[in-house]
Amino acid sequence: MSQTHPTDSVHPLDNPGVDPRAIAAEAAAVIADKTGVAQHDIALTLGSGWGQAASSIGELIAEFPASEVPGFSKPALEGHTGTIKSIKLPSGRHALIIGARTHFYEGHGVRRVVHSVRTAAATGAKIMVLTNGAGGLNPAWQPGTPVLIRDHINLTAASPLEGATFVDLTDLYSQRLRDVVQGLEPLDEGVYVQFRGPHYETPAEVKMAGIIGGDIVGMSTALEAIAAREAGMEILGLSLITNPAAGISPTPLNHEEVIAAGKAAETRLAALLARIVKEIA
Ligand code: HPA
């Protein structure tokens, strides 16, 4: 039995004595073994609405369930595919596609939430593309609108960093990468506000998010972006607006409609993401 896995019943990331980067390194070694790709150059986490992108950005080299990789939890949500793919880009570089997201609201702690990002960094990826489905505060954003994340406000009261780890978050969502995307396709930009969830926000919370400078509300990306920055990666964040945030439109929110808006936009978003990856990787 390996030292980092003291018992079968304890999740390796739940052992406070274990450095989560050590598990990420183990995960990266398994990925290198399964894919035959020693180093990946860019990684993408595909949230609701972005799942089709993998097939349009390049040639599929390998695909396997994330649960076969150390530290990954079983997928909790329909619409989150739970697979990891390795794609060879037309440039010959390699992209790691993570279709398995652990959300903070699942209650397994932040280490598991950011394990995919740390694993991506351990595979060699220098750029982390984080995508999500989210609610929009701007009433002009119809469901299906992609928005570039310019900055975030983390309302989870949690951090993936442990101990006295002081990481600078200025330019967290890389201006350089946003400029590249804007040169390809002009998109609106916004500040992403991460709530814990899993309940959607109240209209009062959405109003507060707007007053403090937010434009987009969601439940995933801020914690991942912090971990990606700690790992030294350059970050691009993209939200698909799946619905007007609570109180922005008079109709109540409905998870099925959020998923449906994602599916309806999928082909368009896949084409957009393929163009972006071609340019930045
Ligand atoms: N709020 C939070 N998360 C979301 C939303 C929302 O309105 N839509 C999709 N994910």
Boltz pocket constraint, residues with backbone or C-beta under 6 A from the ligand:
constraints:
  - pocket:
      binder: B
      contacts: [[A, 133], [A, 134], [A, 135], [A, 136], [A, 199], [A, 200], [A, 201], [A, 217], [A, 218], [A, 219], [A, 242], [A, 243], [A, 244], [A, 245], [A, 246], [A, 253], [A, 258]]
      max_distance: 6.0
